[in-house]
Amino acid sequence: MSGQTVDRTPQSPQPPESPGPARRDAVDRYFRISERGSTYAREIRGGFATFFTMAYILVLNPIILGGAEDKFGAHLSGPQLVTATALVAAVMTAVMGLGGNLPLAVAAGLGLNAVVAFQLAPLMSWPDAMGLIVLEGLLICALVVTGLREAVMHAIPRELKQAISVGIGLFIAFIGFIDAGFVTRIPGDTGSVPVQLGASGQLTGWPVLVFCLGVLLTIALVARKVRGAILIGIVVTTAVAIVINEIADIAPTAWGLTAPSVPDDLVAAPDFGLVGSFSLFGAFEQVGVVTLVLLVFTLMLSDFFDTMGTVVGVSSEAGLLDEQGKVPNLGRILLIDGAAAVAGGAASASSSTSYIESAAGVGEGARTGFASLVTGALFGLSLFLAPLALVVPAQAAAPALVVVGFLLMTQVRHIDWEKYEIAIPAFLTIAVMPFTYSITNGIGAGFLSYVLIKAVLGKAREVHWLLWGTAALFAVYFAIDPVEQLLNVT
């Protein structure tokens, strides 16, 4: 799932800046640049705009994945994560441009990487977790090829999909507050609330102040609809953190895993050590089949439907939908997106998906996949910039998580809160995710309550059979402990 930082106001296709040449060259014909009312200049500007609005993932993905540990206490290397993130984004964005011919960029999904870091890794090793990502991507590809995509799409009510996005938004924001030290657990205290403000009930220390400044700056930029607001917020806040760290007496451990400082080198050779470090079926030895099925389903659900919304939204803003509202080359685009999930897992960069930030490029005039080639090339250059990404402390990156949480939260307006049969499941989905620190639990609570309410209202036939089956799996998931005890007794 990607961060969403762009103005979604629909825009009409812009007229060409100048009349096209009498004879179009091969590149123009392949990408249909003139045919779609665009120019090379617009495509290049759009490619740059998209890159700068989503380049923050080169910082956030290593922080989210690198800050977590797997079942065996292992951490992923920061430099290797930067390389893996940039590599998959560069290759798959270029493939999307060439194969899908849409100004659509691809990179590790925010929300999806949180699932990997905080749901999968604690249950298994990192290679096992990345193997599940590969399986999830292969499953999406299979759904596209077999035509089952439409069946899955129609099985889940639209408002439950939106509630899942909202819940993930709150979950991501909560992670941001915790990573920055703005919210902490109360150590050794079981008789009061589980979390508190700061480390002692109040905000203390320079690192937390840096986080607060970062939040205020980023929300101000987002409110003004500044292109690249999240990336600008990260860069400026990091600069402030470096200055404060130089002039104040701050223990390096106060910053967490990364203390901000000027790097010795601005560029470095990419480290491909994580590429190919995955185990396709290793997770089956670590957790039960029911849990595995639910985990893969959670990943697929987040990835699959986020992609659908992104593709339709970007195509609509670019004026590329046909008279029936269909996206050109949709099957090919979805297949490439599924392949991106496979590539992300294979490179240990987490599941990769299409980014709504691509609409920033559309706003600059991009209408074809040529813009994606430009964005992909810029991600390719980023392979050599790992030292710059690794100076960013959690307190400078966490404001982005809070703001992304807000942007995902805006989808709550589409839920009909007067209609209890959908409002209650939506509420449970949204609330259970951050309160139990589990995306899977939130989806399960929403599905189970939705099926139950429909049944008691005499509307069981309105529930798709796929949703009944999923709810049954979640029922076993939530009751797994008593079920296991019962089986052991008998």
PLY file of the C-alpha trace (Angstrom):
ply
format ascii 1.0
element vertex 490
property float x
property float y
property float z
element edge 489
property int vertex1
property int vertex2
end_header
0.00 0.00 0.00
1.48 3.50 -1.03
1.50 6.86 0.72
-0.91 9.32 -0.84
0.33 12.87 -1.14
-1.26 14.29 -4.24
-4.32 16.34 -5.02
-6.90 13.91 -6.33
-9.06 16.55 -8.01
-9.86 15.18 -11.48
-8.09 17.05 -14.24
-8.94 17.24 -17.89
-6.29 16.16 -20.37
-4.15 19.14 -21.30
-3.87 20.15 -24.96
-0.53 19.66 -26.64
1.96 22.44 -26.04
2.73 22.49 -29.74
1.46 20.68 -32.81
2.92 17.23 -33.24
5.32 16.54 -36.11
3.95 15.37 -39.40
5.81 12.10 -39.04
6.00 10.61 -35.58
9.10 8.70 -34.56
8.99 5.08 -33.38
9.00 5.98 -29.67
6.11 8.41 -30.14
4.13 5.78 -32.02
4.83 3.04 -29.47
3.79 5.13 -26.46
1.11 7.05 -28.40
2.48 10.30 -27.00
1.06 12.65 -29.65
-2.13 10.61 -29.92
-2.83 11.18 -26.23
-2.18 14.91 -26.52
1.18 14.90 -24.79
4.78 15.80 -25.63
8.20 14.51 -24.68
8.68 17.55 -22.43
5.49 16.82 -20.53
6.32 13.15 -20.16
9.78 13.96 -18.80
8.41 16.58 -16.38
5.76 14.10 -15.27
8.35 11.39 -14.69
10.40 13.71 -12.48
7.32 14.89 -10.56
6.24 11.32 -9.80
9.73 10.38 -8.63
10.06 13.31 -6.26
6.62 12.72 -4.73
7.36 9.07 -3.96
11.14 9.04 -3.40
10.45 9.05 0.35
9.97 5.27 0.08
13.75 4.96 -0.29
13.96 6.26 3.28
10.81 4.86 4.85
11.03 1.29 3.57
14.49 0.67 5.11
13.35 2.29 8.36
10.16 0.22 8.63
11.75 -3.09 7.61
15.15 -2.41 9.15
13.63 -1.34 12.46
11.84 -4.67 12.95
13.30 -8.04 13.85
12.22 -11.51 12.87
11.36 -14.46 15.10
15.06 -15.14 15.65
16.05 -11.55 16.45
17.64 -10.83 13.06
17.59 -7.37 11.44
17.81 -6.50 7.75
20.73 -4.32 6.63
19.89 -0.68 5.93
22.19 -0.23 2.90
20.95 -3.48 1.41
17.33 -2.43 1.91
17.94 0.88 0.12
19.45 -1.03 -2.79
16.61 -3.57 -2.92
13.94 -0.87 -2.71
15.50 1.24 -5.47
16.21 -1.78 -7.69
12.65 -3.14 -7.66
11.17 0.35 -8.13
13.49 1.06 -11.08
12.90 -2.22 -12.89
9.18 -2.65 -12.31
8.31 1.00 -13.00
10.11 0.69 -16.34
8.30 -2.57 -17.06
4.99 -0.89 -16.23
5.78 1.91 -18.65
6.78 -0.44 -21.45
4.05 -3.03 -20.92
1.14 -1.03 -19.53
1.79 2.31 -21.25
0.40 4.28 -18.34
2.20 6.99 -16.33
2.15 4.63 -13.35
5.09 4.09 -11.00
5.70 1.03 -8.82
7.58 0.68 -5.50
7.40 -1.01 -2.11
3.95 -0.35 -0.67
3.45 1.51 2.59
1.11 -0.55 4.72
2.24 -3.72 2.99
5.74 -3.30 4.41
4.16 -2.76 7.82
2.40 -6.10 7.47
5.73 -7.75 6.65
7.60 -6.04 9.48
5.03 -6.35 12.25
2.87 -9.31 11.23
5.06 -11.76 9.31
8.58 -11.28 10.65
7.72 -11.93 14.33
6.37 -15.35 13.30
9.22 -16.52 11.06
12.60 -15.61 9.56
13.04 -12.77 7.08
13.60 -15.14 4.12
10.41 -17.00 5.07
8.45 -13.71 5.25
9.72 -12.59 1.86
8.83 -16.01 0.46
5.22 -15.37 1.46
5.35 -12.09 -0.46
6.45 -14.02 -3.53
3.57 -16.46 -3.06
1.12 -13.59 -2.66
2.32 -12.02 -5.89
2.06 -15.32 -7.75
-1.49 -15.72 -6.44
-2.44 -12.26 -7.72
-0.97 -13.14 -11.12
-2.99 -16.35 -11.13
-6.18 -14.45 -10.27
-5.59 -12.07 -13.15
-4.81 -14.82 -15.66
-7.80 -16.98 -14.68
-10.26 -14.10 -14.53
-11.02 -14.65 -10.84
-10.03 -11.06 -10.11
-13.59 -9.86 -10.76
-15.01 -12.49 -8.42
-12.72 -11.44 -5.59
-13.39 -7.76 -6.32
-17.15 -8.21 -6.04
-17.01 -10.45 -2.97
-15.96 -7.71 -0.57
-18.21 -4.67 -0.09
-16.65 -1.41 -1.24
-17.04 0.21 2.17
-15.22 -2.64 3.90
-12.32 -2.13 1.50
-12.28 1.54 2.43
-12.43 0.67 6.12
-9.37 -1.57 5.69
-7.45 1.37 4.21
-8.54 3.61 7.08
-7.54 1.03 9.67
-4.13 0.62 8.06
-3.78 4.39 8.11
-4.36 4.52 11.88
-2.01 1.57 12.34
0.75 3.29 10.36
0.26 6.55 12.26
0.45 4.67 15.57
3.72 3.08 14.45
5.04 6.56 13.61
4.18 7.93 17.04
5.85 4.95 18.72
8.98 4.97 16.54
9.51 8.66 17.31
9.11 8.18 21.06
6.05 10.45 21.11
4.09 7.50 22.50
5.67 4.81 24.70
4.65 1.80 26.72
4.48 2.27 30.46
7.24 -0.04 31.73
6.34 -2.40 34.56
2.91 -0.84 35.07
-0.03 -3.19 34.49
-2.63 -1.22 36.42
-3.07 1.81 34.18
-3.35 2.68 30.51
-0.96 0.70 28.29
0.69 3.71 26.61
1.65 7.24 27.60
2.89 10.54 26.20
6.66 10.50 25.79
8.93 8.42 27.99
7.52 9.60 31.32
4.08 11.07 30.71
5.49 14.18 29.07
7.59 15.01 26.03
11.31 15.12 26.82
14.49 15.27 24.78
15.62 16.80 21.50
14.71 13.81 19.28
11.02 14.06 20.19
11.14 17.80 19.52
12.56 17.07 16.06
9.63 14.72 15.43
7.09 17.36 16.48
8.70 19.95 14.21
8.67 17.42 11.38
4.96 16.71 11.83
4.09 20.42 11.85
6.20 21.10 8.77
4.84 18.15 6.79
1.19 18.81 7.56
1.69 22.45 6.59
3.16 21.41 3.24
0.40 18.84 2.65
-2.28 21.39 3.54
-0.83 23.72 0.93
-0.75 20.82 -1.56
2.98 21.21 -2.18
4.31 18.60 -4.61
6.69 16.25 -2.84
5.49 17.41 0.59
6.44 14.19 2.37
9.92 14.04 0.84
10.54 17.72 1.56
9.42 17.17 5.16
11.82 14.25 5.57
14.78 16.16 4.06
14.27 19.36 6.04
13.60 17.56 9.32
16.71 15.42 8.80
18.79 18.57 8.25
17.40 20.04 11.48
18.17 16.78 13.30
21.77 16.80 12.06
22.29 20.39 13.24
20.74 19.69 16.65
22.77 16.52 17.04
25.96 18.47 16.33
25.36 21.31 18.78
23.50 19.53 21.59
24.78 16.90 23.97
22.65 13.96 22.86
23.46 10.31 23.44
23.46 8.38 20.14
21.04 5.84 21.62
18.45 8.59 22.15
17.83 8.63 18.40
17.21 4.88 18.19
18.78 2.86 15.42
20.04 5.85 13.39
21.76 8.93 14.82
21.69 11.81 12.30
25.11 12.92 11.07
26.74 14.09 7.85
27.75 10.96 5.90
31.39 10.40 4.98
30.37 9.62 1.41
27.44 10.87 -0.65
27.43 7.91 -3.00
28.36 4.26 -2.66
28.27 1.10 -4.70
24.91 -0.68 -4.30
24.84 -3.73 -2.04
22.71 -6.49 -3.58
23.14 -8.86 -0.61
19.39 -9.21 0.03
18.41 -9.92 -3.58
17.32 -13.54 -3.86
17.34 -14.06 -0.09
13.91 -15.65 0.26
12.47 -19.07 1.08
9.35 -19.89 -0.89
7.93 -22.51 1.48
9.98 -21.94 4.65
7.05 -20.27 6.43
5.11 -23.54 6.42
7.60 -24.90 8.95
7.11 -21.93 11.30
3.34 -21.33 11.52
0.14 -23.28 10.98
-1.63 -23.59 7.65
-4.67 -21.56 8.79
-2.48 -18.68 9.94
-0.50 -18.81 6.71
-3.63 -18.71 4.57
-4.93 -15.69 6.48
-1.60 -13.88 6.29
-1.33 -14.39 2.53
-4.96 -13.34 2.13
-4.30 -10.16 4.14
-1.36 -9.28 1.90
-3.28 -10.07 -1.26
-6.30 -8.06 -0.13
-4.29 -4.94 0.69
-2.18 -5.17 -2.46
-4.95 -6.17 -4.86
-7.57 -3.57 -4.03
-5.15 -0.72 -3.44
-3.83 -1.34 -6.94
-7.31 -1.32 -8.45
-8.13 2.01 -6.85
-4.80 3.51 -7.87
-5.00 2.37 -11.50
-8.54 3.64 -11.97
-7.78 6.93 -10.17
-4.66 7.72 -12.18
-6.27 6.71 -15.48
-9.32 8.83 -14.75
-7.22 11.87 -13.86
-5.26 11.44 -17.08
-8.48 11.22 -19.10
-7.58 7.74 -20.36
-10.74 5.84 -19.39
-12.86 4.75 -22.33
-16.56 5.54 -22.77
-17.44 2.60 -20.51
-15.07 3.76 -17.78
-12.55 0.99 -18.45
-8.79 1.30 -18.07
-6.73 0.61 -21.21
-4.54 -2.50 -20.97
-6.01 -3.29 -17.52
-5.25 -7.01 -17.58
-1.64 -6.37 -18.55
-1.29 -3.66 -15.89
-2.63 -5.91 -13.14
-0.35 -8.74 -14.24
2.69 -6.44 -14.09
1.59 -5.24 -10.66
1.37 -8.83 -9.46
4.82 -9.48 -10.90
6.04 -6.44 -8.96
4.90 -8.09 -5.73
6.88 -11.19 -6.71
9.95 -9.08 -7.50
9.64 -7.20 -4.21
9.61 -10.40 -2.20
12.44 -11.93 -4.20
14.60 -8.85 -3.54
13.57 -8.63 0.16
12.07 -5.18 -0.41
8.53 -6.22 0.62
5.58 -6.30 -1.75
5.71 -3.63 -4.46
2.61 -2.02 -5.87
1.36 0.89 -7.98
1.58 4.34 -6.38
-1.18 6.94 -6.27
1.63 9.53 -6.31
1.76 8.80 -10.03
-1.06 11.32 -10.27
1.56 14.01 -9.59
3.12 13.16 -12.94
-0.30 13.27 -14.58
-0.74 16.73 -13.10
2.44 17.76 -14.93
1.02 16.51 -18.22
2.20 12.87 -18.38
-0.18 10.61 -20.30
1.90 7.60 -21.33
4.34 4.99 -20.10
7.27 7.11 -21.31
6.96 9.08 -18.05
7.34 5.80 -16.16
10.60 5.14 -18.00
11.87 8.49 -16.70
10.77 7.69 -13.15
12.35 4.24 -13.37
15.64 5.74 -14.56
15.71 8.10 -11.57
15.16 5.18 -9.20
18.04 3.48 -10.98
20.29 6.41 -10.15
19.14 6.14 -6.53
20.86 2.77 -6.27
24.07 4.70 -5.59
22.64 7.04 -2.93
22.31 4.66 0.04
24.58 6.80 2.32
22.16 9.73 2.03
19.13 7.60 2.90
20.86 6.13 5.96
21.38 9.45 7.75
17.64 9.86 8.33
16.66 9.12 11.97
13.29 7.64 12.86
12.21 11.01 14.28
12.58 12.59 10.82
10.84 9.78 8.93
8.02 9.12 11.42
6.16 12.36 10.56
5.65 10.89 7.09
3.96 7.85 8.63
1.62 10.11 10.59
0.71 12.12 7.49
0.25 9.00 5.35
-2.06 7.75 8.10
-4.12 10.90 7.74
-4.29 10.56 3.97
-5.53 6.98 4.25
-7.97 8.09 6.94
-9.73 10.44 4.51
-11.45 7.46 2.90
-13.65 7.20 6.00
-15.96 9.78 4.44
-17.15 7.22 1.90
-18.61 4.92 4.58
-22.34 5.25 5.27
-22.38 5.53 9.08
-26.19 5.57 9.14
-26.29 2.04 7.72
-25.37 -0.15 10.69
-24.97 -3.37 8.71
-21.86 -1.88 7.10
-20.96 0.84 9.64
-20.41 -1.59 12.54
-18.09 -3.94 10.57
-16.26 -0.89 9.22
-15.80 0.50 12.72
-14.50 -2.81 14.05
-12.09 -3.11 11.13
-10.75 0.39 11.76
-10.56 0.13 15.55
-9.18 -3.38 15.98
-6.14 -2.82 13.74
-4.33 -0.20 15.87
-5.78 -1.39 19.19
-4.45 -4.93 18.71
-1.41 -3.85 16.65
-2.57 -6.24 13.94
-3.90 -5.63 10.44
-5.05 -9.25 10.19
-7.14 -8.97 13.35
-8.88 -5.86 12.04
-9.83 -7.45 8.73
-11.03 -10.57 10.52
-13.21 -8.59 12.94
-14.77 -6.69 10.07
-15.49 -9.75 7.93
-16.93 -11.80 10.79
-19.20 -9.03 12.02
-20.38 -8.24 8.49
-21.37 -11.84 7.80
-23.04 -12.14 11.22
-25.08 -8.95 10.87
-26.20 -9.85 7.34
-27.30 -13.27 8.62
-29.32 -11.96 11.58
-30.98 -9.39 9.31
-32.10 -12.14 6.98
-29.80 -10.96 4.19
-27.44 -13.92 4.12
-27.90 -14.33 0.38
-26.36 -10.90 -0.18
-23.02 -12.19 1.12
-20.74 -13.65 -1.56
-19.68 -17.25 -0.93
-16.03 -16.19 -0.98
-16.74 -13.90 1.96
-18.49 -16.70 3.84
-15.45 -18.90 3.35
-13.08 -16.16 4.46
-15.16 -15.43 7.55
-15.05 -19.13 8.43
-11.25 -19.06 8.20
-11.13 -16.02 10.45
-13.43 -17.75 12.96
-10.92 -20.59 13.18
-8.09 -18.05 13.37
-9.56 -16.23 16.37
-10.53 -19.48 18.12
-7.34 -21.35 17.28
-6.24 -21.77 20.90
-9.46 -23.38 22.24
-9.71 -25.42 19.03
-6.20 -26.76 19.55
-6.97 -27.52 23.20
-10.14 -29.33 22.18
-8.26 -31.39 19.61
-5.59 -32.26 22.17
-8.25 -33.36 24.69
-10.02 -35.57 22.20
0 1
1 2
2 3
3 4
4 5
5 6
6 7
7 8
8 9
9 10
10 11
11 12
12 13
13 14
14 15
15 16
16 17
17 18
18 19
19 20
20 21
21 22
22 23
23 24
24 25
25 26
26 27
27 28
28 29
29 30
30 31
31 32
32 33
33 34
34 35
35 36
36 37
37 38
38 39
39 40
40 41
41 42
42 43
43 44
44 45
45 46
46 47
47 48
48 49
49 50
50 51
51 52
52 53
53 54
54 55
55 56
56 57
57 58
58 59
59 60
60 61
61 62
62 63
63 64
64 65
65 66
66 67
67 68
68 69
69 70
70 71
71 72
72 73
73 74
74 75
75 76
76 77
77 78
78 79
79 80
80 81
81 82
82 83
83 84
84 85
85 86
86 87
87 88
88 89
89 90
90 91
91 92
92 93
93 94
94 95
95 96
96 97
97 98
98 99
99 100
100 101
101 102
102 103
103 104
104 105
105 106
106 107
107 108
108 109
109 110
110 111
111 112
112 113
113 114
114 115
115 116
116 117
117 118
118 119
119 120
120 121
121 122
122 123
123 124
124 125
125 126
126 127
127 128
128 129
129 130
130 131
131 132
132 133
133 134
134 135
135 136
136 137
137 138
138 139
139 140
140 141
141 142
142 143
143 144
144 145
145 146
146 147
147 148
148 149
149 150
150 151
151 152
152 153
153 154
154 155
155 156
156 157
157 158
158 159
159 160
160 161
161 162
162 163
163 164
164 165
165 166
166 167
167 168
168 169
169 170
170 171
171 172
172 173
173 174
174 175
175 176
176 177
177 178
178 179
179 180
180 181
181 182
182 183
183 184
184 185
185 186
186 187
187 188
188 189
189 190
190 191
191 192
192 193
193 194
194 195
195 196
196 197
197 198
198 199
199 200
200 201
201 202
202 203
203 204
204 205
205 206
206 207
207 208
208 209
209 210
210 211
211 212
212 213
213 214
214 215
215 216
216 217
217 218
218 219
219 220
220 221
221 222
222 223
223 224
224 225
225 226
226 227
227 228
228 229
229 230
230 231
231 232
232 233
233 234
234 235
235 236
236 237
237 238
238 239
239 240
240 241
241 242
242 243
243 244
244 245
245 246
246 247
247 248
248 249
249 250
250 251
251 252
252 253
253 254
254 255
255 256
256 257
257 258
258 259
259 260
260 261
261 262
262 263
263 264
264 265
265 266
266 267
267 268
268 269
269 270
270 271
271 272
272 273
273 274
274 275
275 276
276 277
277 278
278 279
279 280
280 281
281 282
282 283
283 284
284 285
285 286
286 287
287 288
288 289
289 290
290 291
291 292
292 293
293 294
294 295
295 296
296 297
297 298
298 299
299 300
300 301
301 302
302 303
303 304
304 305
305 306
306 307
307 308
308 309
309 310
310 311
311 312
312 313
313 314
314 315
315 316
316 317
317 318
318 319
319 320
320 321
321 322
322 323
323 324
324 325
325 326
326 327
327 328
328 329
329 330
330 331
331 332
332 333
333 334
334 335
335 336
336 337
337 338
338 339
339 340
340 341
341 342
342 343
343 344
344 345
345 346
346 347
347 348
348 349
349 350
350 351
351 352
352 353
353 354
354 355
355 356
356 357
357 358
358 359
359 360
360 361
361 362
362 363
363 364
364 365
365 366
366 367
367 368
368 369
369 370
370 371
371 372
372 373
373 374
374 375
375 376
376 377
377 378
378 379
379 380
380 381
381 382
382 383
383 384
384 385
385 386
386 387
387 388
388 389
389 390
390 391
391 392
392 393
393 394
394 395
395 396
396 397
397 398
398 399
399 400
400 401
401 402
402 403
403 404
404 405
405 406
406 407
407 408
408 409
409 410
410 411
411 412
412 413
413 414
414 415
415 416
416 417
417 418
418 419
419 420
420 421
421 422
422 423
423 424
424 425
425 426
426 427
427 428
428 429
429 430
430 431
431 432
432 433
433 434
434 435
435 436
436 437
437 438
438 439
439 440
440 441
441 442
442 443
443 444
444 445
445 446
446 447
447 448
448 449
449 450
450 451
451 452
452 453
453 454
454 455
455 456
456 457
457 458
458 459
459 460
460 461
461 462
462 463
463 464
464 465
465 466
466 467
467 468
468 469
469 470
470 471
471 472
472 473
473 474
474 475
475 476
476 477
477 478
478 479
479 480
480 481
481 482
482 483
483 484
484 485
485 486
486 487
487 488
488 489
